[in-house]
Amino acid sequence: MICRRLTCVWGNLRFRKCFLEHQSGCVMPESTLKSERLGELESGHRKATLTDVAQLSGVSASTVSRVLNGYTEGFSVKPKVRRAVLEAVDRLGYKANRSAKAMRSKRTGVIAVLGLQYDQDGVAFGTDVQIIHHMASGLRQSDLELCHYFGSGLEEPYGLPDWPVDGACALNLCQDEDVQRIEQAGVPYVSINGLAGPNGVSVLVDDQLGSKLAVDHLVSLGHERIAYIMESSWNNVHPSVQARRQGYALAMQAHNLPLMPTWDQTYDMIEEAVAEAYENRCTALLVYSHYTALVVLKYAHEIGMRIPDDMSLICFNDRFPVNHTTPKLTAIALPYKEMADVASEMITNAISQKPGNIQSIQIKPELIVRDSTIAPAGL
């Protein structure tokens, strides 16, 4: 009988402790984590558990779980309790078990990266990599991870993986059939530098503005005969192709300057375009990409054309090695960090089902002036 009463009293005390914690968020006991165990955790010799965090912060494991998962329904916690939990997490280096969390929340915490392209040497395109790396860092703050799926290969770069994902990040999405494939998958997605359907959001560079910045810069130096050069590409349907070309035409017309014959052409041999521009007495070139600019520099060296003395040169993409060439290239820089931040916010909101009706966002590029653009000879 005495044992039963003691058990009942002890049970009531435990219930009262948990009830008070649940209602007020008050920290009941002080830290109960033994110093020996604490030393092992802080030294990294042992992996921290949810119970360790609870003992160090002086609350129940259920309170820790609710704080870390942002659970608020029927539950409130005082700021000092939340702070104690988060400080314990930081001190112990606690990492939640992703598999267990996924089972509870019915979410994977994984975002599939689609459409990452590679050059002939197997190297991923630089700007795409920069965007993905910056996104990965930011998304971890929301407990989300990016995953690049290789299984479908180059034949199906926008095919979703076989395992469940919370969303997708599509790079350079240009074809309607690829857009429809992602739409039919029914997952939230963000399209970077590409198109998006009704269920996605598109984050683009304002390429028309980029062309305007380039033309305005050259005109300010005194150039009037400015050629635009675009190389032939496997991806001529990319939105930037038309936008940069159209931006050049609009900017030239705004300055009442003639469009050079190369502006609406694509060239398998960039050398032909440069020769045509030179024959038309052009004094400056705006080229589609930094790859094109490197070909122009090589050809100019071969034929004895001096850049920028004989021909100024400006390109899109402030990517390696434009700051290491001779001369260093004036370029239109794509705002990859801002694009990554916006894309991360959009996909996080979509996964969390936050309301929003934004379909497309354009980010402004930046003109980086270096040594390859000067006033034309004679001015």
Secondary structure by P-SEA (a helix, b strand, c coil): caaaaaaaaaaaaaaaaaaaaaacccccccccccaaaaaaaaaccccccaaaaaaaacccaaaaaaaaacccccccccaaaaaaaaaaaaaaccccaaaaaaaaaccccbbbbccccccccccccaaaaaaaaaaaaaaaaacbbbbbbcccccccccccccccccbbbbcccccaaaaaaaaaacbbbbbccccccccbbbbbcaaaaaaaaaaaaaaaacccbbbbbbccccccccaaaaaaaaaaaaaaaaacccccccccbbbccaaaaaaaaaaacccbbbcccaaaaaaaaaaaaaacccccccbbbbbcccccccccccccccccccaaaaaaaaaaaaaaaaaacccccccbbbbbbbbbbcccccccccc
